[in-house]
């Protein structure tokens, strides 16, 4: 598998964190959990995939 796919998925993480810190968006626990799962999956794909 290409390394590009996990890196592309990390753009979602960057976008969400940008909105939290710059625009002071508030995320629910459900959204934080989803973000953590997305990050874990992307990292797993990058290193194990």
C-alpha positions in Angstrom: 0.0 0.0 0.0 1.1 3.5 -0.7 2.2 5.8 2.1 0.1 8.6 0.5 -3.2 7.2 1.7 -2.5 7.4 5.5 -0.9 10.9 5.0 -4.0 12.0 3.1 -6.2 10.9 6.0 -4.1 12.9 8.4 -5.3 16.1 6.7 -8.6 15.5 8.4 -6.8 15.6 11.8 -5.0 18.8 10.8 -8.2 20.4 9.7 -10.1 19.5 12.9 -7.3 20.6 15.2 -7.0 23.9 13.2 -10.7 24.6 13.8 -10.4 23.8 17.5 -7.4 26.0 18.1 -8.0 28.9 15.7 -11.8 29.1 15.5 -12.4 27.8 19.1 -14.7 25.1 17.9 -15.9 22.7 20.6 -15.9 19.0 19.8 -18.1 16.4 21.6 -16.6 13.3 23.2 -18.0 11.4 20.2 -16.1 13.6 17.8 -12.8 13.3 19.8 -13.2 9.5 19.9 -13.7 9.4 16.1 -10.7 11.6 15.6 -8.6 9.4 17.8 -9.7 6.3 15.9 -9.0 7.9 12.6 -5.6 8.9 13.8 -4.8 5.4 15.2 -6.0 3.8 11.9 -3.9 6.1 9.8 -0.8 5.6 11.8 -1.4 1.8 11.8 -1.8 1.8 8.1 1.4 3.8 7.7 3.5 1.5 9.8 1.9 -1.9 9.4 0.2 -1.6 6.1 
